[in-house]
Amino acid sequence: MSEIRVWVDGRLLDAGTPAVSAVDHGLTVGDGAFETAKIDAGVPFAVTRHLRRLDRTMAGLGLPRADHGRLRDGMDAVLAGTPVDFGRLRVTVTGGRGPLGSDRHDSDLTHIVTAVPHARPDADGAVVTVPWVRNERAATAGLKTTSYADNVIALAAAKERGAVEAVFANTRGELCEATGSNVFVVVDGVVRTPPLSSGCLAGVTRELVLEWCAVDGVEVVEEALPLDVLEHADEVFLTSSIKDVFPVRAVDGRRLDAPGPVTSQVAEVWARHARLGTDP
């Protein structure tokens, strides 16, 4: 806990210090949004894109826009001092104090920023599919909300099976996403990934992979894919803010080359463009 740097509504606090009301709507009903950015050599990556997505989630929840200036002050506060070599920068904004039910009261938003060192990801990892689904028609589909219990349960189940991630289908039986990652497959030499209409989150790393691959002439197709594409895909990789482009070495026990040649090409595209600036 002592490694976690915490800023709440203008105050830099010890991680163990109480700082949020017991009736904060983010605590009582999960009424809030969050973003996690990578910290590398003390500098957070793609902050502007993360804040832009935070705005979309807040709007989707029907909450006011978060105060970007205030959040950037919080980022400066938790990143001051000894640089974090590699880690997570998390921004959380909730509806503030509210009733114990689902109704809302007019209240100031709660703004929280935290930073913590994190081990660099392994070179590759295994994933498993889980029996639970994403509801692509849910009110919160595609939003990065603090209501994360589904992901906690699925990730715990994946870890019990020796995997680093759990992969969901949606209600139509299509490939959707993992608990904290977007999923890409390579079939017949072409990179394919579920469209946002599948219910998956519009990942920041996913977005940059699509943009940068287009610039470099690497074809990536967004299309509806059956979940069983994972049973015959030549390569599979994940994208996330912490993992970047992450090769998958096994799906439900089926071994894959990791990284395969196409995944390696995408990873090279990512690395080349990412070196050009920390806020693309």
C-alpha positions as CSV (number, residue, x, y, z in Angstrom):
1,M,0.0,0.0,0.0
2,S,2.8,2.4,0.8
3,E,3.9,2.4,-2.9
4,I,0.6,3.7,-4.0
5,R,0.5,7.5,-4.5
6,V,-2.9,8.9,-3.9
7,W,-4.5,12.3,-4.7
8,V,-8.2,13.0,-3.9
9,D,-9.9,16.3,-4.7
10,G,-6.8,18.4,-4.4
11,R,-5.1,16.5,-1.5
12,L,-2.1,14.2,-1.7
13,L,-2.7,11.5,0.8
14,D,-1.2,8.3,2.3
15,A,-2.8,5.3,0.6
16,G,-4.3,4.2,3.9
17,T,-6.0,7.5,4.8
18,P,-9.8,7.6,4.5
19,A,-10.6,10.0,1.7
20,V,-14.0,9.2,0.1
21,S,-17.4,9.5,1.7
22,A,-19.1,6.3,2.7
23,V,-22.1,7.4,0.6
24,D,-20.1,8.3,-2.5
25,H,-22.1,6.9,-5.4
26,G,-19.0,5.4,-6.9
27,L,-18.7,3.2,-3.8
28,T,-22.4,2.4,-3.2
29,V,-23.6,1.6,-6.7
30,G,-20.5,1.9,-9.0
31,D,-21.6,5.2,-10.5
32,G,-18.3,6.4,-11.9
33,A,-15.7,6.1,-14.6
34,F,-12.0,5.4,-14.7
35,E,-9.0,5.3,-17.0
36,T,-5.6,3.6,-16.6
37,A,-2.6,4.9,-18.5
38,K,0.9,3.4,-18.6
39,I,3.7,5.1,-16.8
40,D,7.1,4.6,-18.5
41,A,10.3,6.3,-17.2
42,G,8.1,8.5,-15.0
43,V,5.9,9.7,-17.9
44,P,2.3,8.7,-18.5
45,F,1.3,7.6,-22.1
46,A,-1.6,8.9,-24.2
47,V,-3.1,11.0,-21.4
48,T,-5.2,13.2,-23.8
49,R,-6.8,10.1,-25.4
50,H,-7.6,8.6,-22.0
51,L,-9.2,11.8,-20.9
52,R,-11.2,12.0,-24.1
53,R,-12.5,8.5,-23.5
54,L,-13.3,9.4,-19.8
55,D,-15.5,12.2,-21.2
56,R,-17.4,9.6,-23.4
57,T,-17.9,7.3,-20.4
58,M,-19.1,10.2,-18.2
59,A,-21.5,11.3,-20.9
60,G,-22.8,7.8,-21.3
61,L,-23.4,7.5,-17.6
62,G,-25.3,10.8,-17.7
63,L,-22.7,12.5,-15.4
64,P,-21.1,15.9,-15.8
65,R,-17.8,16.2,-17.6
66,A,-14.8,15.7,-15.3
67,D,-12.5,18.7,-14.6
68,H,-9.5,17.9,-16.8
69,G,-7.4,20.7,-15.3
70,R,-8.0,19.3,-11.8
71,L,-7.1,15.8,-12.9
72,R,-3.9,17.0,-14.5
73,D,-3.0,18.7,-11.3
74,G,-3.6,15.3,-9.6
75,M,-1.4,13.6,-12.1
76,D,1.4,16.1,-11.5
77,A,1.1,15.5,-7.8
78,V,1.3,11.7,-7.8
79,L,4.1,11.7,-10.4
80,A,6.3,14.2,-8.5
81,G,9.3,13.0,-6.7
82,T,11.1,9.8,-7.4
83,P,10.1,8.7,-11.0
84,V,8.0,5.6,-11.4
85,D,10.1,3.5,-13.8
86,F,7.0,1.5,-15.0
87,G,3.6,1.5,-13.6
88,R,-0.1,2.5,-13.7
89,L,-1.6,5.9,-13.5
90,R,-5.3,5.6,-12.7
91,V,-7.9,8.4,-12.9
92,T,-11.3,7.8,-11.2
93,V,-14.2,10.1,-11.3
94,T,-17.5,9.3,-9.5
95,G,-20.9,10.9,-9.1
96,G,-20.0,12.1,-5.6
97,R,-22.2,11.8,-2.6
98,G,-25.6,10.2,-3.3
99,P,-28.4,8.1,-1.9
100,L,-27.9,4.5,-1.0
101,G,-30.1,3.5,-4.0
102,S,-29.8,4.1,-7.7
103,D,-31.2,7.7,-7.7
104,R,-28.8,10.6,-7.8
105,H,-28.6,13.8,-5.8
106,D,-27.0,16.9,-7.2
107,S,-23.4,16.6,-5.9
108,D,-19.9,17.6,-6.8
109,L,-18.0,14.9,-8.6
110,T,-15.2,13.1,-6.7
111,H,-11.9,13.3,-8.6
112,I,-9.2,10.7,-7.7
113,V,-5.7,10.1,-9.2
114,T,-3.4,7.3,-8.2
115,A,0.0,6.0,-9.4
116,V,1.7,2.7,-8.5
117,P,4.8,0.9,-9.8
118,H,3.9,-2.3,-11.8
119,A,6.0,-5.1,-13.1
120,R,6.6,-5.0,-16.8
121,P,4.4,-7.5,-18.7
122,D,5.8,-10.9,-19.6
123,A,6.8,-11.5,-23.2
124,D,3.6,-13.5,-23.8
125,G,0.8,-15.3,-22.0
126,A,-2.1,-17.8,-22.1
127,V,-5.8,-16.8,-22.2
128,V,-9.0,-18.7,-21.6
129,T,-12.6,-18.2,-22.6
130,V,-15.2,-17.9,-19.9
131,P,-18.9,-18.9,-19.8
132,W,-20.1,-15.3,-19.0
133,V,-21.0,-12.8,-21.8
134,R,-20.8,-9.1,-22.5
135,N,-24.2,-7.6,-23.2
136,E,-23.6,-5.5,-26.3
137,R,-27.0,-3.8,-25.7
138,A,-26.4,-2.9,-22.1
139,A,-26.7,0.8,-21.0
140,T,-23.0,0.6,-20.1
141,A,-21.8,-1.3,-23.2
142,G,-18.5,0.3,-24.4
143,L,-18.1,2.4,-21.3
144,K,-15.2,2.1,-18.8
145,T,-17.2,2.3,-15.6
146,T,-16.2,1.5,-12.0
147,S,-18.8,-1.4,-12.1
148,Y,-16.1,-4.0,-12.6
149,A,-17.3,-7.1,-10.7
150,D,-17.8,-9.1,-13.9
151,N,-14.2,-8.6,-14.8
152,V,-13.0,-9.4,-11.3
153,I,-14.8,-12.7,-11.3
154,A,-13.7,-13.7,-14.9
155,L,-10.1,-12.7,-14.3
156,A,-10.0,-14.8,-11.0
157,A,-11.3,-17.8,-13.0
158,A,-8.7,-17.3,-15.6
159,K,-5.9,-17.1,-13.1
160,E,-7.1,-20.3,-11.5
161,R,-6.6,-22.0,-14.9
162,G,-3.1,-20.6,-15.3
163,A,-4.0,-17.8,-17.8
164,V,-3.3,-14.1,-17.7
165,E,-6.6,-13.0,-19.3
166,A,-10.2,-14.1,-19.7
167,V,-12.0,-13.7,-23.0
168,F,-15.7,-12.9,-23.3
169,A,-18.2,-13.6,-26.1
170,N,-21.2,-11.2,-26.4
171,T,-24.8,-12.3,-26.3
172,R,-24.7,-13.2,-30.0
173,G,-21.9,-15.6,-29.5
174,E,-19.4,-13.3,-31.1
175,L,-15.8,-12.6,-29.9
176,C,-15.9,-9.5,-27.8
177,E,-13.0,-8.6,-25.5
178,A,-11.0,-9.7,-22.5
179,T,-11.4,-8.3,-19.0
180,G,-8.9,-5.4,-19.5
181,S,-7.8,-6.0,-23.1
182,N,-9.0,-5.9,-26.7
183,V,-8.5,-9.1,-28.7
184,F,-7.0,-9.4,-32.2
185,V,-6.7,-12.6,-34.3
186,V,-4.7,-13.4,-37.4
187,V,-6.5,-15.6,-39.9
188,D,-5.1,-16.2,-43.4
189,G,-2.4,-13.6,-42.8
190,V,-4.9,-10.8,-42.0
191,V,-5.4,-9.1,-38.7
192,R,-9.0,-9.1,-37.5
193,T,-10.7,-7.6,-34.4
194,P,-14.2,-7.2,-33.2
195,P,-16.0,-3.9,-34.1
196,L,-17.2,-1.6,-31.3
197,S,-20.7,-2.8,-32.1
198,S,-19.7,-6.1,-30.5
199,G,-19.9,-4.3,-27.1
200,C,-16.2,-4.2,-26.6
201,L,-14.4,-1.2,-25.1
202,A,-12.9,1.3,-27.5
203,G,-9.4,0.7,-26.1
204,V,-6.8,3.4,-26.4
205,T,-4.1,1.0,-27.5
206,R,-6.6,-0.7,-29.9
207,E,-7.3,2.7,-31.4
208,L,-3.7,3.5,-31.9
209,V,-3.0,0.1,-33.4
210,L,-5.7,0.6,-36.0
211,E,-4.4,4.1,-36.8
212,W,-0.7,3.2,-37.0
213,C,-1.2,0.0,-38.9
214,A,-3.3,2.0,-41.5
215,V,-0.4,4.5,-41.8
216,D,2.1,1.7,-42.3
217,G,0.0,-0.3,-44.7
218,V,-0.7,-3.3,-42.4
219,E,-4.3,-4.4,-43.0
220,V,-6.5,-4.7,-40.0
221,V,-10.2,-5.6,-40.5
222,E,-12.9,-4.8,-38.0
223,E,-15.6,-7.4,-38.3
224,A,-18.0,-9.6,-36.3
225,L,-16.2,-12.8,-35.5
226,P,-17.6,-16.0,-33.9
227,L,-16.0,-16.9,-30.6
228,D,-14.8,-20.1,-32.1
229,V,-12.4,-18.2,-34.4
230,L,-10.0,-18.6,-31.4
231,E,-10.0,-22.4,-32.1
232,H,-8.4,-22.0,-35.5
233,A,-6.8,-18.5,-35.6
234,D,-3.1,-18.7,-36.6
235,E,-2.1,-16.0,-34.1
236,V,-3.8,-14.1,-31.3
237,F,-2.7,-11.0,-29.5
238,L,-4.2,-8.6,-27.0
239,T,-3.8,-4.9,-26.7
240,S,-4.0,-2.8,-23.5
241,S,-2.5,0.3,-22.0
242,I,-0.1,-1.8,-19.8
243,K,0.5,-4.7,-22.2
244,D,0.8,-2.7,-25.4
245,V,0.7,-5.4,-28.2
246,F,0.8,-8.7,-26.2
247,P,1.3,-12.1,-28.0
248,V,-0.9,-15.0,-26.8
249,R,0.8,-18.3,-26.6
250,A,-2.2,-20.5,-25.8
251,V,-6.0,-20.2,-26.0
252,D,-7.9,-22.7,-23.8
253,G,-4.8,-24.9,-23.9
254,R,-4.3,-24.7,-27.7
255,R,-0.7,-23.7,-28.3
256,L,0.2,-20.9,-30.7
257,D,3.4,-19.3,-31.9
258,A,4.0,-16.3,-29.8
259,P,4.8,-13.9,-31.3
260,G,3.8,-15.1,-34.7
261,P,5.1,-13.2,-37.8
262,V,2.1,-10.9,-38.2
263,T,1.9,-10.1,-34.4
264,S,5.6,-9.3,-34.6
265,Q,5.0,-6.9,-37.5
266,V,2.2,-5.2,-35.5
267,A,4.4,-4.9,-32.4
268,E,7.1,-3.3,-34.5
269,V,4.6,-0.8,-35.9
270,W,3.4,0.0,-32.4
271,A,6.9,0.4,-31.0
272,R,8.1,2.7,-33.9
273,H,5.2,5.1,-33.6
274,A,5.1,5.0,-29.8
275,R,8.7,6.2,-29.7
276,L,7.7,9.4,-31.5
277,G,5.9,10.9,-28.5
278,T,4.2,10.2,-25.2
279,D,0.8,11.8,-26.0
280,P,0.0,10.6,-29.5
